[in-house]
Amino acid sequence: LRDECGVSGWSLLQLPGDAVLVPAGAPHQGRGLSGTISVEQQFLSPESAVRLRQLDTGPAGTPRHLRAQLDGMIFAAVREALEVLRGCQ
C-alpha cells in the first residue's frame, strides 16, 4: 500500500489491560501472539449517518444493527428538539 497509495502501516504491542482505538473507516488487522479475547464495538458516528442512509438496505447492503443505530440517533434528535421547543412556550 505504501508504494501504490502512500499508506503506511503501524505496528504495536498491546499488553493486558491496553485498549486500541481505531478511527472509523480505517482498515486494520490484528494478530494474537498468545491466547486472546478480542472485543469489537461498531459505532455509528453522526458524520457517517448521511452516507448510511444512502446505502442499499438489501441483504448485501447496510447491516441491520447500523440501521438500528441510525434510527435511534434520529429518534433521540427529534425527542431532544421537541423538548427544546416545549421549553420555548
PyMOL Python script that loads the backbone (N, CA, C, O; Angstrom):
from pymol import cmd

cmd.read_pdbstr("""\
ATOM      1  N   LEU A   1       0.816  -1.206   0.000  1.00  0.00           N
ATOM      2  CA  LEU A   1       0.000   0.000   0.000  1.00  0.00           C
ATOM      3  C   LEU A   1       0.853   1.261   0.000  1.00  0.00           C
ATOM      4  O   LEU A   1       0.445   2.298  -0.523  1.00  0.00           O
ATOM      5  N   ARG A   2       2.026   1.163   0.585  1.00  0.00           N
ATOM      6  CA  ARG A   2       2.877   2.350   0.636  1.00  0.00           C
ATOM      7  C   ARG A   2       3.245   2.820  -0.763  1.00  0.00           C
ATOM      8  O   ARG A   2       3.168   4.011  -1.067  1.00  0.00           O
ATOM      9  N   ASP A   3       3.650   1.865  -1.626  1.00  0.00           N
ATOM     10  CA  ASP A   3       4.054   2.223  -2.981  1.00  0.00           C
ATOM     11  C   ASP A   3       2.876   2.675  -3.837  1.00  0.00           C
ATOM     12  O   ASP A   3       2.996   3.619  -4.618  1.00  0.00           O
ATOM     13  N   GLU A   4       1.742   2.001  -3.688  1.00  0.00           N
ATOM     14  CA  GLU A   4       0.592   2.292  -4.540  1.00  0.00           C
ATOM     15  C   GLU A   4      -0.202   3.516  -4.101  1.00  0.00           C
ATOM     16  O   GLU A   4      -0.649   4.303  -4.934  1.00  0.00           O
ATOM     17  N   CYS A   5      -0.377   3.674  -2.781  1.00  0.00           N
ATOM     18  CA  CYS A   5      -1.285   4.709  -2.289  1.00  0.00           C
ATOM     19  C   CYS A   5      -0.656   5.666  -1.278  1.00  0.00           C
ATOM     20  O   CYS A   5      -1.311   6.601  -0.818  1.00  0.00           O
ATOM     21  N   GLY A   6       0.593   5.437  -0.936  1.00  0.00           N
ATOM     22  CA  GLY A   6       1.226   6.298   0.063  1.00  0.00           C
ATOM     23  C   GLY A   6       0.760   6.029   1.477  1.00  0.00           C
ATOM     24  O   GLY A   6       0.913   6.880   2.353  1.00  0.00           O
ATOM     25  N   VAL A   7       0.192   4.852   1.713  1.00  0.00           N
ATOM     26  CA  VAL A   7      -0.318   4.491   3.034  1.00  0.00           C
ATOM     27  C   VAL A   7       0.710   3.605   3.728  1.00  0.00           C
ATOM     28  O   VAL A   7       1.172   2.613   3.164  1.00  0.00           O
ATOM     29  N   SER A   8       1.060   3.970   4.949  1.00  0.00           N
ATOM     30  CA  SER A   8       1.991   3.133   5.695  1.00  0.00           C
ATOM     31  C   SER A   8       1.288   2.579   6.936  1.00  0.00           C
ATOM     32  O   SER A   8       0.382   3.206   7.485  1.00  0.00           O
ATOM     33  N   GLY A   9       1.712   1.419   7.356  1.00  0.00           N
ATOM     34  CA  GLY A   9       1.084   0.743   8.481  1.00  0.00           C
ATOM     35  C   GLY A   9       1.768   1.049   9.799  1.00  0.00           C
ATOM     36  O   GLY A   9       2.870   1.595   9.840  1.00  0.00           O
ATOM     37  N   TRP A  10       1.100   0.691  10.856  1.00  0.00           N
ATOM     38  CA  TRP A  10       1.623   0.840  12.208  1.00  0.00           C
ATOM     39  C   TRP A  10       1.668  -0.533  12.840  1.00  0.00           C
ATOM     40  O   TRP A  10       0.845  -1.396  12.535  1.00  0.00           O
ATOM     41  N   SER A  11       2.616  -0.729  13.708  1.00  0.00           N
ATOM     42  CA  SER A  11       2.710  -1.972  14.454  1.00  0.00           C
ATOM     43  C   SER A  11       2.835  -1.611  15.929  1.00  0.00           C
ATOM     44  O   SER A  11       3.585  -0.703  16.288  1.00  0.00           O
ATOM     45  N   LEU A  12       2.106  -2.316  16.779  1.00  0.00           N
ATOM     46  CA  LEU A  12       2.200  -2.037  18.207  1.00  0.00           C
ATOM     47  C   LEU A  12       2.019  -3.325  18.994  1.00  0.00           C
ATOM     48  O   LEU A  12       1.413  -4.285  18.518  1.00  0.00           O
ATOM     49  N   LEU A  13       2.549  -3.326  20.189  1.00  0.00           N
ATOM     50  CA  LEU A  13       2.391  -4.459  21.084  1.00  0.00           C
ATOM     51  C   LEU A  13       1.384  -4.061  22.146  1.00  0.00           C
ATOM     52  O   LEU A  13       1.618  -3.135  22.923  1.00  0.00           O
ATOM     53  N   GLN A  14       0.271  -4.760  22.174  1.00  0.00           N
ATOM     54  CA  GLN A  14      -0.794  -4.473  23.126  1.00  0.00           C
ATOM     55  C   GLN A  14      -0.637  -5.413  24.298  1.00  0.00           C
ATOM     56  O   GLN A  14      -0.598  -6.631  24.121  1.00  0.00           O
ATOM     57  N   LEU A  15      -0.546  -4.861  25.494  1.00  0.00           N
ATOM     58  CA  LEU A  15      -0.375  -5.645  26.714  1.00  0.00           C
ATOM     59  C   LEU A  15      -1.713  -5.805  27.417  1.00  0.00           C
ATOM     60  O   LEU A  15      -2.648  -5.060  27.122  1.00  0.00           O
ATOM     61  N   PRO A  16      -1.833  -6.760  28.342  1.00  0.00           N
ATOM     62  CA  PRO A  16      -3.097  -6.938  29.064  1.00  0.00           C
ATOM     63  C   PRO A  16      -3.567  -5.626  29.696  1.00  0.00           C
ATOM     64  O   PRO A  16      -2.797  -4.924  30.351  1.00  0.00           O
ATOM     65  N   GLY A  17      -4.830  -5.318  29.486  1.00  0.00           N
ATOM     66  CA  GLY A  17      -5.409  -4.084  30.003  1.00  0.00           C
ATOM     67  C   GLY A  17      -5.337  -2.916  29.041  1.00  0.00           C
ATOM     68  O   GLY A  17      -5.981  -1.891  29.269  1.00  0.00           O
ATOM     69  N   ASP A  18      -4.565  -3.046  27.964  1.00  0.00           N
ATOM     70  CA  ASP A  18      -4.465  -1.978  26.969  1.00  0.00           C
ATOM     71  C   ASP A  18      -5.668  -2.013  26.037  1.00  0.00           C
ATOM     72  O   ASP A  18      -6.221  -3.078  25.760  1.00  0.00           O
ATOM     73  N   ALA A  19      -6.062  -0.855  25.562  1.00  0.00           N
ATOM     74  CA  ALA A  19      -7.117  -0.751  24.554  1.00  0.00           C
ATOM     75  C   ALA A  19      -6.543  -0.040  23.339  1.00  0.00           C
ATOM     76  O   ALA A  19      -5.702   0.849  23.468  1.00  0.00           O
ATOM     77  N   VAL A  20      -6.997  -0.435  22.175  1.00  0.00           N
ATOM     78  CA  VAL A  20      -6.573   0.202  20.935  1.00  0.00           C
ATOM     79  C   VAL A  20      -7.825   0.737  20.256  1.00  0.00           C
ATOM     80  O   VAL A  20      -8.757  -0.015  19.974  1.00  0.00           O
ATOM     81  N   LEU A  21      -7.840   2.027  19.996  1.00  0.00           N
ATOM     82  CA  LEU A  21      -8.962   2.644  19.297  1.00  0.00           C
ATOM     83  C   LEU A  21      -8.544   2.891  17.857  1.00  0.00           C
ATOM     84  O   LEU A  21      -7.541   3.555  17.593  1.00  0.00           O
ATOM     85  N   VAL A  22      -9.316   2.355  16.939  1.00  0.00           N
ATOM     86  CA  VAL A  22      -9.036   2.501  15.514  1.00  0.00           C
ATOM     87  C   VAL A  22     -10.057   3.481  14.949  1.00  0.00           C
ATOM     88  O   VAL A  22     -11.259   3.282  15.129  1.00  0.00           O
ATOM     89  N   PRO A  23      -9.608   4.533  14.270  1.00  0.00           N
ATOM     90  CA  PRO A  23     -10.560   5.509  13.715  1.00  0.00           C
ATOM     91  C   PRO A  23     -11.561   4.850  12.758  1.00  0.00           C
ATOM     92  O   PRO A  23     -11.242   3.886  12.063  1.00  0.00           O
ATOM     93  N   ALA A  24     -12.765   5.393  12.745  1.00  0.00           N
ATOM     94  CA  ALA A  24     -13.812   4.874  11.871  1.00  0.00           C
ATOM     95  C   ALA A  24     -13.333   4.860  10.429  1.00  0.00           C
ATOM     96  O   ALA A  24     -12.753   5.831   9.943  1.00  0.00           O
ATOM     97  N   GLY A  25     -13.579   3.761   9.762  1.00  0.00           N
ATOM     98  CA  GLY A  25     -13.228   3.625   8.360  1.00  0.00           C
ATOM     99  C   GLY A  25     -11.798   3.210   8.101  1.00  0.00           C
ATOM    100  O   GLY A  25     -11.423   2.972   6.953  1.00  0.00           O
ATOM    101  N   ALA A  26     -10.993   3.117   9.144  1.00  0.00           N
ATOM    102  CA  ALA A  26      -9.587   2.745   8.956  1.00  0.00           C
ATOM    103  C   ALA A  26      -9.459   1.223   8.875  1.00  0.00           C
ATOM    104  O   ALA A  26      -9.888   0.518   9.789  1.00  0.00           O
ATOM    105  N   PRO A  27      -8.881   0.717   7.801  1.00  0.00           N
ATOM    106  CA  PRO A  27      -8.667  -0.732   7.728  1.00  0.00           C
ATOM    107  C   PRO A  27      -7.662  -1.143   8.789  1.00  0.00           C
ATOM    108  O   PRO A  27      -6.713  -0.413   9.076  1.00  0.00           O
ATOM    109  N   HIS A  28      -7.875  -2.311   9.367  1.00  0.00           N
ATOM    110  CA  HIS A  28      -6.971  -2.786  10.409  1.00  0.00           C
ATOM    111  C   HIS A  28      -7.001  -4.303  10.481  1.00  0.00           C
ATOM    112  O   HIS A  28      -7.928  -4.946   9.988  1.00  0.00           O
ATOM    113  N   GLN A  29      -5.995  -4.851  11.088  1.00  0.00           N
ATOM    114  CA  GLN A  29      -5.955  -6.284  11.352  1.00  0.00           C
ATOM    115  C   GLN A  29      -5.178  -6.492  12.630  1.00  0.00           C
ATOM    116  O   GLN A  29      -4.380  -5.647  13.034  1.00  0.00           O
ATOM    117  N   GLY A  30      -5.417  -7.622  13.260  1.00  0.00           N
ATOM    118  CA  GLY A  30      -4.715  -7.942  14.499  1.00  0.00           C
ATOM    119  C   GLY A  30      -4.217  -9.368  14.461  1.00  0.00           C
ATOM    120  O   GLY A  30      -4.770 -10.212  13.754  1.00  0.00           O
ATOM    121  N   ARG A  31      -3.164  -9.638  15.228  1.00  0.00           N
ATOM    122  CA  ARG A  31      -2.625 -10.980  15.331  1.00  0.00           C
ATOM    123  C   ARG A  31      -2.346 -11.256  16.792  1.00  0.00           C
ATOM    124  O   ARG A  31      -1.582 -10.534  17.432  1.00  0.00           O
ATOM    125  N   GLY A  32      -2.961 -12.294  17.319  1.00  0.00           N
ATOM    126  CA  GLY A  32      -2.733 -12.678  18.702  1.00  0.00           C
ATOM    127  C   GLY A  32      -1.456 -13.486  18.833  1.00  0.00           C
ATOM    128  O   GLY A  32      -1.248 -14.459  18.109  1.00  0.00           O
ATOM    129  N   LEU A  33      -0.605 -13.079  19.760  1.00  0.00           N
ATOM    130  CA  LEU A  33       0.644 -13.808  19.992  1.00  0.00           C
ATOM    131  C   LEU A  33       0.475 -14.914  21.017  1.00  0.00           C
ATOM    132  O   LEU A  33       1.350 -15.765  21.176  1.00  0.00           O
ATOM    133  N   SER A  34      -0.655 -14.896  21.712  1.00  0.00           N
ATOM    134  CA  SER A  34      -0.990 -15.941  22.688  1.00  0.00           C
ATOM    135  C   SER A  34      -2.504 -16.015  22.753  1.00  0.00           C
ATOM    136  O   SER A  34      -3.191 -15.367  21.963  1.00  0.00           O
ATOM    137  N   GLY A  35      -3.033 -16.801  23.690  1.00  0.00           N
ATOM    138  CA  GLY A  35      -4.482 -16.884  23.850  1.00  0.00           C
ATOM    139  C   GLY A  35      -5.058 -15.488  24.044  1.00  0.00           C
ATOM    140  O   GLY A  35      -4.608 -14.749  24.920  1.00  0.00           O
ATOM    141  N   THR A  36      -6.044 -15.122  23.239  1.00  0.00           N
ATOM    142  CA  THR A  36      -6.516 -13.745  23.203  1.00  0.00           C
ATOM    143  C   THR A  36      -8.036 -13.697  23.153  1.00  0.00           C
ATOM    144  O   THR A  36      -8.674 -14.560  22.550  1.00  0.00           O
ATOM    145  N   ILE A  37      -8.603 -12.693  23.782  1.00  0.00           N
ATOM    146  CA  ILE A  37     -10.025 -12.381  23.636  1.00  0.00           C
ATOM    147  C   ILE A  37     -10.097 -11.000  23.006  1.00  0.00           C
ATOM    148  O   ILE A  37      -9.514 -10.043  23.515  1.00  0.00           O
ATOM    149  N   SER A  38     -10.810 -10.905  21.906  1.00  0.00           N
ATOM    150  CA  SER A  38     -10.948  -9.631  21.207  1.00  0.00           C
ATOM    151  C   SER A  38     -12.389  -9.157  21.331  1.00  0.00           C
ATOM    152  O   SER A  38     -13.325  -9.923  21.104  1.00  0.00           O
ATOM    153  N   VAL A  39     -12.558  -7.912  21.686  1.00  0.00           N
ATOM    154  CA  VAL A  39     -13.887  -7.317  21.791  1.00  0.00           C
ATOM    155  C   VAL A  39     -13.935  -6.147  20.825  1.00  0.00           C
ATOM    156  O   VAL A  39     -13.071  -5.271  20.848  1.00  0.00           O
ATOM    157  N   GLU A  40     -14.952  -6.143  19.979  1.00  0.00           N
ATOM    158  CA  GLU A  40     -15.089  -5.089  18.986  1.00  0.00           C
ATOM    159  C   GLU A  40     -16.452  -4.450  19.142  1.00  0.00           C
ATOM    160  O   GLU A  40     -17.451  -5.137  19.355  1.00  0.00           O
ATOM    161  N   GLN A  41     -16.488  -3.136  19.035  1.00  0.00           N
ATOM    162  CA  GLN A  41     -17.748  -2.411  19.083  1.00  0.00           C
ATOM    163  C   GLN A  41     -17.811  -1.499  17.869  1.00  0.00           C
ATOM    164  O   GLN A  41     -16.930  -0.663  17.668  1.00  0.00           O
ATOM    165  N   GLN A  42     -18.837  -1.655  17.073  1.00  0.00           N
ATOM    166  CA  GLN A  42     -19.012  -0.758  15.939  1.00  0.00           C
ATOM    167  C   GLN A  42     -19.860   0.418  16.395  1.00  0.00           C
ATOM    168  O   GLN A  42     -20.886   0.248  17.053  1.00  0.00           O
ATOM    169  N   PHE A  43     -19.418   1.592  16.037  1.00  0.00           N
ATOM    170  CA  PHE A  43     -20.091   2.819  16.443  1.00  0.00           C
ATOM    171  C   PHE A  43     -20.442   3.621  15.198  1.00  0.00           C
ATOM    172  O   PHE A  43     -19.608   3.813  14.313  1.00  0.00           O
ATOM    173  N   LEU A  44     -21.649   4.073  15.142  1.00  0.00           N
ATOM    174  CA  LEU A  44     -22.100   4.895  14.016  1.00  0.00           C
ATOM    175  C   LEU A  44     -21.978   6.356  14.408  1.00  0.00           C
ATOM    176  O   LEU A  44     -22.697   6.827  15.289  1.00  0.00           O
ATOM    177  N   SER A  45     -21.075   7.074  13.763  1.00  0.00           N
ATOM    178  CA  SER A  45     -20.887   8.494  14.058  1.00  0.00           C
ATOM    179  C   SER A  45     -21.910   9.313  13.274  1.00  0.00           C
ATOM    180  O   SER A  45     -22.378   8.889  12.217  1.00  0.00           O
ATOM    181  N   PRO A  46     -22.251  10.481  13.798  1.00  0.00           N
ATOM    182  CA  PRO A  46     -23.185  11.342  13.061  1.00  0.00           C
ATOM    183  C   PRO A  46     -22.677  11.686  11.666  1.00  0.00           C
ATOM    184  O   PRO A  46     -23.467  11.870  10.740  1.00  0.00           O
ATOM    185  N   GLU A  47     -21.344  11.772  11.518  1.00  0.00           N
ATOM    186  CA  GLU A  47     -20.782  12.097  10.216  1.00  0.00           C
ATOM    187  C   GLU A  47     -21.058  11.000   9.185  1.00  0.00           C
ATOM    188  O   GLU A  47     -21.132  11.274   7.987  1.00  0.00           O
ATOM    189  N   SER A  48     -21.209   9.769   9.651  1.00  0.00           N
ATOM    190  CA  SER A  48     -21.460   8.653   8.744  1.00  0.00           C
ATOM    191  C   SER A  48     -22.944   8.422   8.478  1.00  0.00           C
ATOM    192  O   SER A  48     -23.305   7.662   7.580  1.00  0.00           O
ATOM    193  N   ALA A  49     -23.796   9.071   9.250  1.00  0.00           N
ATOM    194  CA  ALA A  49     -25.232   8.804   9.170  1.00  0.00           C
ATOM    195  C   ALA A  49     -25.809   9.117   7.793  1.00  0.00           C
ATOM    196  O   ALA A  49     -26.627   8.354   7.278  1.00  0.00           O
ATOM    197  N   VAL A  50     -25.396  10.221   7.201  1.00  0.00           N
ATOM    198  CA  VAL A  50     -25.933  10.605   5.890  1.00  0.00           C
ATOM    199  C   VAL A  50     -25.573   9.548   4.853  1.00  0.00           C
ATOM    200  O   VAL A  50     -26.418   9.131   4.062  1.00  0.00           O
ATOM    201  N   ARG A  51     -24.324   9.122   4.864  1.00  0.00           N
ATOM    202  CA  ARG A  51     -23.887   8.104   3.896  1.00  0.00           C
ATOM    203  C   ARG A  51     -24.615   6.782   4.122  1.00  0.00           C
ATOM    204  O   ARG A  51     -24.980   6.099   3.165  1.00  0.00           O
ATOM    205  N   LEU A  52     -24.824   6.425   5.381  1.00  0.00           N
ATOM    206  CA  LEU A  52     -25.501   5.174   5.699  1.00  0.00           C
ATOM    207  C   LEU A  52     -26.922   5.169   5.150  1.00  0.00           C
ATOM    208  O   LEU A  52     -27.383   4.153   4.629  1.00  0.00           O
ATOM    209  N   ARG A  53     -27.620   6.298   5.264  1.00  0.00           N
ATOM    210  CA  ARG A  53     -28.992   6.385   4.755  1.00  0.00           C
ATOM    211  C   ARG A  53     -29.035   6.180   3.247  1.00  0.00           C
ATOM    212  O   ARG A  53     -30.036   5.701   2.713  1.00  0.00           O
ATOM    213  N   GLN A  54     -27.945   6.543   2.550  1.00  0.00           N
ATOM    214  CA  GLN A  54     -27.918   6.446   1.101  1.00  0.00           C
ATOM    215  C   GLN A  54     -27.588   5.032   0.615  1.00  0.00           C
ATOM    216  O   GLN A  54     -27.808   4.719  -0.555  1.00  0.00           O
ATOM    217  N   LEU A  55     -27.067   4.182   1.489  1.00  0.00           N
ATOM    218  CA  LEU A  55     -26.688   2.834   1.074  1.00  0.00           C
ATOM    219  C   LEU A  55     -27.908   1.957   0.848  1.00  0.00           C
ATOM    220  O   LEU A  55     -28.986   2.224   1.379  1.00  0.00           O
ATOM    221  N   ASP A  56     -27.732   0.930   0.072  1.00  0.00           N
ATOM    222  CA  ASP A  56     -28.789  -0.045  -0.187  1.00  0.00           C
ATOM    223  C   ASP A  56     -29.159  -0.756   1.106  1.00  0.00           C
ATOM    224  O   ASP A  56     -28.288  -1.050   1.925  1.00  0.00           O
ATOM    225  N   THR A  57     -30.428  -1.031   1.292  1.00  0.00           N
ATOM    226  CA  THR A  57     -30.882  -1.707   2.505  1.00  0.00           C
ATOM    227  C   THR A  57     -31.144  -3.188   2.283  1.00  0.00           C
ATOM    228  O   THR A  57     -31.704  -3.851   3.156  1.00  0.00           O
ATOM    229  N   GLY A  58     -30.755  -3.709   1.149  1.00  0.00           N
ATOM    230  CA  GLY A  58     -30.965  -5.127   0.863  1.00  0.00           C
ATOM    231  C   GLY A  58     -30.036  -6.011   1.681  1.00  0.00           C
ATOM    232  O   GLY A  58     -29.242  -5.510   2.478  1.00  0.00           O
ATOM    233  N   PRO A  59     -30.131  -7.327   1.489  1.00  0.00           N
ATOM    234  CA  PRO A  59     -29.327  -8.265   2.265  1.00  0.00           C
ATOM    235  C   PRO A  59     -27.834  -7.997   2.173  1.00  0.00           C
ATOM    236  O   PRO A  59     -27.112  -8.233   3.142  1.00  0.00           O
ATOM    237  N   ALA A  60     -27.352  -7.512   1.041  1.00  0.00           N
ATOM    238  CA  ALA A  60     -25.924  -7.232   0.897  1.00  0.00           C
ATOM    239  C   ALA A  60     -25.602  -5.788   1.263  1.00  0.00           C
ATOM    240  O   ALA A  60     -24.448  -5.367   1.183  1.00  0.00           O
ATOM    241  N   GLY A  61     -26.621  -5.028   1.665  1.00  0.00           N
ATOM    242  CA  GLY A  61     -26.425  -3.611   1.959  1.00  0.00           C
ATOM    243  C   GLY A  61     -26.074  -3.370   3.414  1.00  0.00           C
ATOM    244  O   GLY A  61     -25.286  -4.103   4.012  1.00  0.00           O
ATOM    245  N   THR A  62     -26.674  -2.330   3.971  1.00  0.00           N
ATOM    246  CA  THR A  62     -26.364  -1.882   5.315  1.00  0.00           C
ATOM    247  C   THR A  62     -26.747  -2.927   6.358  1.00  0.00           C
ATOM    248  O   THR A  62     -27.873  -3.425   6.344  1.00  0.00           O
ATOM    249  N   PRO A  63     -25.830  -3.267   7.263  1.00  0.00           N
ATOM    250  CA  PRO A  63     -26.167  -4.202   8.339  1.00  0.00           C
ATOM    251  C   PRO A  63     -27.298  -3.657   9.208  1.00  0.00           C
ATOM    252  O   PRO A  63     -27.395  -2.452   9.438  1.00  0.00           O
ATOM    253  N   ARG A  64     -28.139  -4.549   9.678  1.00  0.00           N
ATOM    254  CA  ARG A  64     -29.315  -4.132  10.461  1.00  0.00           C
ATOM    255  C   ARG A  64     -28.933  -3.375  11.728  1.00  0.00           C
ATOM    256  O   ARG A  64     -29.611  -2.414  12.092  1.00  0.00           O
ATOM    257  N   HIS A  65     -27.854  -3.788  12.415  1.00  0.00           N
ATOM    258  CA  HIS A  65     -27.515  -3.119  13.665  1.00  0.00           C
ATOM    259  C   HIS A  65     -27.092  -1.673  13.426  1.00  0.00           C
ATOM    260  O   HIS A  65     -27.317  -0.817  14.282  1.00  0.00           O
ATOM    261  N   LEU A  66     -26.476  -1.387  12.267  1.00  0.00           N
ATOM    262  CA  LEU A  66     -26.127   0.002  11.977  1.00  0.00           C
ATOM    263  C   LEU A  66     -27.363   0.812  11.625  1.00  0.00           C
ATOM    264  O   LEU A  66     -27.468   1.985  11.986  1.00  0.00           O
ATOM    265  N   ARG A  67     -28.300   0.188  10.920  1.00  0.00           N
ATOM    266  CA  ARG A  67     -29.566   0.879  10.621  1.00  0.00           C
ATOM    267  C   ARG A  67     -30.308   1.170  11.924  1.00  0.00           C
ATOM    268  O   ARG A  67     -30.902   2.237  12.076  1.00  0.00           O
ATOM    269  N   ALA A  68     -30.277   0.226  12.862  1.00  0.00           N
ATOM    270  CA  ALA A  68     -30.944   0.438  14.147  1.00  0.00           C
ATOM    271  C   ALA A  68     -30.287   1.588  14.908  1.00  0.00           C
ATOM    272  O   ALA A  68     -30.981   2.384  15.541  1.00  0.00           O
ATOM    273  N   GLN A  69     -28.957   1.685  14.853  1.00  0.00           N
ATOM    274  CA  GLN A  69     -28.274   2.809  15.498  1.00  0.00           C
ATOM    275  C   GLN A  69     -28.697   4.127  14.863  1.00  0.00           C
ATOM    276  O   GLN A  69     -28.930   5.115  15.559  1.00  0.00           O
ATOM    277  N   LEU A  70     -28.795   4.133  13.539  1.00  0.00           N
ATOM    278  CA  LEU A  70     -29.196   5.352  12.840  1.00  0.00           C
ATOM    279  C   LEU A  70     -30.614   5.746  13.235  1.00  0.00           C
ATOM    280  O   LEU A  70     -30.877   6.917  13.506  1.00  0.00           O
ATOM    281  N   ASP A  71     -31.525   4.785  13.268  1.00  0.00           N
ATOM    282  CA  ASP A  71     -32.904   5.074  13.670  1.00  0.00           C
ATOM    283  C   ASP A  71     -32.945   5.614  15.099  1.00  0.00           C
ATOM    284  O   ASP A  71     -33.712   6.528  15.400  1.00  0.00           O
ATOM    285  N   GLY A  72     -32.112   5.043  15.980  1.00  0.00           N
ATOM    286  CA  GLY A  72     -32.036   5.529  17.358  1.00  0.00           C
ATOM    287  C   GLY A  72     -31.511   6.951  17.432  1.00  0.00           C
ATOM    288  O   GLY A  72     -31.996   7.751  18.232  1.00  0.00           O
ATOM    289  N   MET A  73     -30.516   7.276  16.599  1.00  0.00           N
ATOM    290  CA  MET A  73     -29.976   8.634  16.569  1.00  0.00           C
ATOM    291  C   MET A  73     -31.042   9.627  16.120  1.00  0.00           C
ATOM    292  O   MET A  73     -31.174  10.709  16.693  1.00  0.00           O
ATOM    293  N   ILE A  74     -31.794   9.257  15.100  1.00  0.00           N
ATOM    294  CA  ILE A  74     -32.843  10.146  14.592  1.00  0.00           C
ATOM    295  C   ILE A  74     -33.924  10.343  15.645  1.00  0.00           C
ATOM    296  O   ILE A  74     -34.384  11.465  15.861  1.00  0.00           O
ATOM    297  N   PHE A  75     -34.331   9.267  16.299  1.00  0.00           N
ATOM    298  CA  PHE A  75     -35.354   9.352  17.339  1.00  0.00           C
ATOM    299  C   PHE A  75     -34.885  10.258  18.480  1.00  0.00           C
ATOM    300  O   PHE A  75     -35.643  11.104  18.953  1.00  0.00           O
ATOM    301  N   ALA A  76     -33.637  10.081  18.920  1.00  0.00           N
ATOM    302  CA  ALA A  76     -33.104  10.903  20.013  1.00  0.00           C
ATOM    303  C   ALA A  76     -33.029  12.374  19.619  1.00  0.00           C
ATOM    304  O   ALA A  76     -33.319  13.247  20.436  1.00  0.00           O
ATOM    305  N   ALA A  77     -32.642  12.657  18.373  1.00  0.00           N
ATOM    306  CA  ALA A  77     -32.553  14.046  17.916  1.00  0.00           C
ATOM    307  C   ALA A  77     -33.923  14.698  17.867  1.00  0.00           C
ATOM    308  O   ALA A  77     -34.074  15.855  18.259  1.00  0.00           O
ATOM    309  N   VAL A  78     -34.926  13.968  17.389  1.00  0.00           N
ATOM    310  CA  VAL A  78     -36.287  14.510  17.329  1.00  0.00           C
ATOM    311  C   VAL A  78     -36.821  14.736  18.738  1.00  0.00           C
ATOM    312  O   VAL A  78     -37.446  15.761  19.009  1.00  0.00           O
ATOM    313  N   ARG A  79     -36.577  13.781  19.638  1.00  0.00           N
ATOM    314  CA  ARG A  79     -37.040  13.927  21.022  1.00  0.00           C
ATOM    315  C   ARG A  79     -36.397  15.148  21.680  1.00  0.00           C
ATOM    316  O   ARG A  79     -37.072  15.911  22.370  1.00  0.00           O
ATOM    317  N   GLU A  80     -35.093  15.331  21.466  1.00  0.00           N
ATOM    318  CA  GLU A  80     -34.406  16.483  22.043  1.00  0.00           C
ATOM    319  C   GLU A  80     -34.929  17.795  21.466  1.00  0.00           C
ATOM    320  O   GLU A  80     -35.093  18.774  22.194  1.00  0.00           O
ATOM    321  N   ALA A  81     -35.192  17.817  20.160  1.00  0.00           N
ATOM    322  CA  ALA A  81     -35.730  19.021  19.526  1.00  0.00           C
ATOM    323  C   ALA A  81     -37.112  19.366  20.087  1.00  0.00           C
ATOM    324  O   ALA A  81     -37.417  20.534  20.325  1.00  0.00           O
ATOM    325  N   LEU A  82     -37.939  18.346  20.293  1.00  0.00           N
ATOM    326  CA  LEU A  82     -39.268  18.592  20.861  1.00  0.00           C
ATOM    327  C   LEU A  82     -39.180  19.127  22.283  1.00  0.00           C
ATOM    328  O   LEU A  82     -39.972  19.988  22.666  1.00  0.00           O
ATOM    329  N   GLU A  83     -38.233  18.633  23.070  1.00  0.00           N
ATOM    330  CA  GLU A  83     -38.045  19.130  24.435  1.00  0.00           C
ATOM    331  C   GLU A  83     -37.638  20.603  24.423  1.00  0.00           C
ATOM    332  O   GLU A  83     -38.101  21.388  25.251  1.00  0.00           O
ATOM    333  N   VAL A  84     -36.770  20.971  23.481  1.00  0.00           N
ATOM    334  CA  VAL A  84     -36.342  22.370  23.367  1.00  0.00           C
ATOM    335  C   VAL A  84     -37.534  23.251  22.986  1.00  0.00           C
ATOM    336  O   VAL A  84     -37.733  24.326  23.550  1.00  0.00           O
ATOM    337  N   LEU A  85     -38.321  22.774  22.019  1.00  0.00           N
ATOM    338  CA  LEU A  85     -39.489  23.561  21.591  1.00  0.00           C
ATOM    339  C   LEU A  85     -40.504  23.702  22.707  1.00  0.00           C
ATOM    340  O   LEU A  85     -41.088  24.772  22.884  1.00  0.00           O
ATOM    341  N   ARG A  86     -40.720  22.645  23.457  1.00  0.00           N
ATOM    342  CA  ARG A  86     -41.668  22.732  24.586  1.00  0.00           C
ATOM    343  C   ARG A  86     -41.188  23.729  25.626  1.00  0.00           C
ATOM    344  O   ARG A  86     -42.000  24.395  26.268  1.00  0.00           O
ATOM    345  N   GLY A  87     -39.877  23.840  25.799  1.00  0.00           N
ATOM    346  CA  GLY A  87     -39.318  24.794  26.761  1.00  0.00           C
ATOM    347  C   GLY A  87     -39.462  26.243  26.321  1.00  0.00           C
ATOM    348  O   GLY A  87     -39.345  27.157  27.136  1.00  0.00           O
ATOM    349  N   CYS A  88     -39.715  26.454  25.036  1.00  0.00           N
ATOM    350  CA  CYS A  88     -39.841  27.815  24.498  1.00  0.00           C
ATOM    351  C   CYS A  88     -41.244  28.393  24.709  1.00  0.00           C
ATOM    352  O   CYS A  88     -41.450  29.581  24.458  1.00  0.00           O
ATOM    353  N   GLN A  89     -42.198  27.602  25.154  1.00  0.00           N
ATOM    354  CA  GLN A  89     -43.576  28.075  25.298  1.00  0.00           C
ATOM    355  C   GLN A  89     -43.709  29.007  26.481  1.00  0.00           C
ATOM    356  O   GLN A  89     -44.801  29.504  26.756  1.00  0.00           O
TER     357      GLN A  89
END
""", "prot")
cmd.dss("prot")
cmd.show_as("cartoon", "prot")
cmd.util.cbc("prot")
cmd.orient("prot")
